[in-house]
Structures are given as structure tokens and as C-alpha cells.
Amino acid sequence: MRRIILRIENKNELRLSSARVSKKQLLSFIQENKVWILEQHKNIKAAFLEDTSFYYLNKAYKIKHHNESLCLDTETVYLNPLRAKQHSDMFYRKCAKAYLPDRVDFWTKKMGLEYNRLSFRLAKKRWGSCNTKRNISLNPYMMKLSYEMIDYIIVHELSHLRHMNHSKVFYECVQNYIPDYINIEKEIKALSLKLN
């Protein structure tokens, strides 16, 4: 069988086409690959829809579809809807690895602390964590937030190196470095509702 093209049309509809394939052959292809086609359609529906928002550093970019890799412009982000999740995750992970280690080192020195290891893990609900082995894990989706919010999350996790709980003393430690942490927490919660 000749090459068949799977294309995304308006309203995220799939369109199969080929220059020299009959309708009968296309229908046969659909029948044979039904599970795969339905999976692709599900991925498109779950992907970022056009004219919705893509957040980077607390700025909302309008989403437009194209068939290339993710491209960020001054007001717009261009995404391939078939690979939107994969490309956006790669984008946030790359940005996080480029920006967050320097901020963690800045706050570690300022707070007079030492950590063992810094890692990155994509998660839907958790911005970061700190364990008893003094390992810090940060969520690359933090790159959706403002610089101020990112610093708060880093200070919050580093404060666990002193207090492995959320006690009054823990929050006093956080407040010592981020005096307005209560309002920043509220802003993060409000923005999180938009992001999910």
C-alpha cells in the first residue's frame, strides 16, 4: 500500500489521505489500524487545543498548531497537536535544567545549607520534595510559574533540610527568606487551578 497521511484538521478532526489510494483501500487501512487511529485521536483531544493558554514563567501564550517542534514566540506557542504533551514536557524539562540548579545553589548558599542531590520529576500535583537523604526533587512544570513563585518552592523544599515537617518552626524558616510566602502560596494555588 502507498503512503497514507494522517492530518489534523479544524476542530481536531483526523483526516486520512493519499494521492493514489482508493477509498476502498483507505477504508481497509482504517479497519486494519482502527485501534492505532483511535489512540491518535484520543491523544489529539487530550493535547493542547488551539487558542487556549500555554504557560511559561507566569505568562500565558496563545496556542497555535503546526507540524513542527514546539516554538515559542512573543505571544504565541506553536505546537504539533500529535506531540504536544511530549514536546511541552521536553520544553519544561530543558528550561528547568537550565534555570533551576542555579537558583537552588543561590538559595542553598544564602540559607547556609547543603543538599545531597537535585533531580527533576514531572508530576501533576506536587511542585517538589525533599527526603531524609537530603535529596531535592523539583517538578519541571515549575517553569510555568513566576520567578517569585519558583523561588518560594525552592526555599520551601530547602527548609525541609532543617525541618522535615510543616511545623510552625518550618514556616518561620520559610518566612525568614520569603516574607510574603503566604500570598505567594495563594497565587500558586490560584494559578494551579488554571494549569490543570
N, C-alpha and C positions, 0 to 999 in steps of 0.2 A: 504494500500500500504506500502511496506517496505521502509526503509530509502533510500533516494536518495542523493547523494553527489554532490555538486556544487563545481567545482575545477577550478582554473585559470591555464591555460596552457601557453606555449610560445606565445608571441605577444598579451598577454592579452585576449586570447580566453576563453570562458566559456566551461567547459565540465561537462555534467551531467552523472553520472554513479551510478550503484547499482549492488551488487553481484547477486541478484536473481530477477531482474526485467526485463521483456521482453522489446524488442524495442517498441512494441505496447504500453506498459504501460508508458514507458519513453515519447513517443510522446504524449500520453494522458496527462501526467503530464505537459509537455511543453505547450500544448494548454490551460490547465486549469490555469496555472500560468504565462502565457505569459507576462502580464504587470509587474509582480514582477521580472521576469528574465531579461526583457529589462531594468528595473530600475537598477538592479545589474550590468548589462553590462555597462550601462551609468556611474555608479559610478566607475567602474574599469577604463574606458577610462579617466575619469576625475582625477583619482588618480595619484599618483607619478609613473612615468614609470621607469623601471629598467635602470640603467646606466646613469640616469640624476642626478642632484645635489640636495641635501638637505642641507640647510644652518643652521649652528649653530655657534654663535659667530664669524661670518665672515669667517668661514671655510666651504668649500664645501665637503660634504660627498657623496660618490657614493651610490646610492640606489640599494638595492637588495631586492627581495621579499621573504617572508617566511610567515608561517601561524600563527605566534605568535604576541605578542605586539611589539611595537617599541623598538628596541635595537640599541644603538649607540656604534660602535667600533672605533678604532683609525682612520680608513679611510673610513668606510662603515656604513651606517644606514640600518637596516633590518626592512622592513615594510610589514604588511599584506595588499595587494592591495585593499581588500574589505573594509578595515577600515583605510586606510592610512590617510585620512583627519581627521577623528575622533581622531586617535592615535597621529598624529602630533600636532593637536590643543591642546590636553591634555598635551603633552610634553612641548610645548612652554608656556602654561599657568602655569604649575608646575614650570618650570625654572624661569619664570617671577616673580612668587610669592615668590620664594626662594631668588632671587637676587635683584630685583628692589627696594623693600622697603628700604633696607639698603642704596642703592645709593641715593634714594630720601631724606632720612634722612641726609646723609652726605652733600648733596648739600644744603639742607634747612638750616642746621646749618652754613655752610660756607657762604651762601648768607644772613644770618640773617633774614630768612623768616619763616612764619608759614602757613600751609595749613590746610584745614578742614578734607578732606577725600581723600584717594587714592583708586582707583578702576582699574580693568583691563577689557578691552573690545577688542575682536578680530575684526579687521577691515582691509579691503583691501587697502585703500588709506591713512588713517590717522595714524600717529605714536602716537599721544597723543593729549590731550586737557586740557584746564583749564577754568573753568567758573567763573562767578561773585560770586558764593557761596564759592569760593576758594577750589573747588573740583578738583583734578587732576585725569585724566583718562589716562592710558598708554596701548598701544597695546602690548600684549604678543609676537607678531611677531617681536618686537624689539630684541628678543633673537637671531634673525638671523644675527644681525649686530655686529660690533666690540664693545669692551668696550668703546672706544673713541666716537663712534657714539651714543651709548646708553647714555653716559654722556651728550653729546650735546643736545639730545632730552629732557632729564630731565631738564637741565638748561634752555632750550628754554621754556618749559612749566612753570617752576617755575618763570621765568622772567615775565610771564603774571600776576603773583600775584602783580607785581609793575606796569605793563603797559598792559592793556587789548587790545592791538593792535600790529601792526607790524611797528611802527614808528621808526624813527632814534634813539630816546632815548631808545626804546626797544632793538634794536640791539646793542647799546652801552653797555647796561646791560649784554647782552649775551656775547659780546666780552670781557668784563671785567673778565669773568670767563673761557671762551673758546676762547682764542685769535685767533685760527685758524679756527673759526666756518665756514667761507665761503668755505674753501676747504673741510671741513667735510660735509657740506651740499651737495656739488657737488658729493662727494663719495657716500653719501646716495642715491642721485638721480640716479647715475650710477648703483649702486647695486640694487635699486628698480626695474629697468628695467629687470634685470636678474631674480629677485624673482617673478615677475608677469607672 
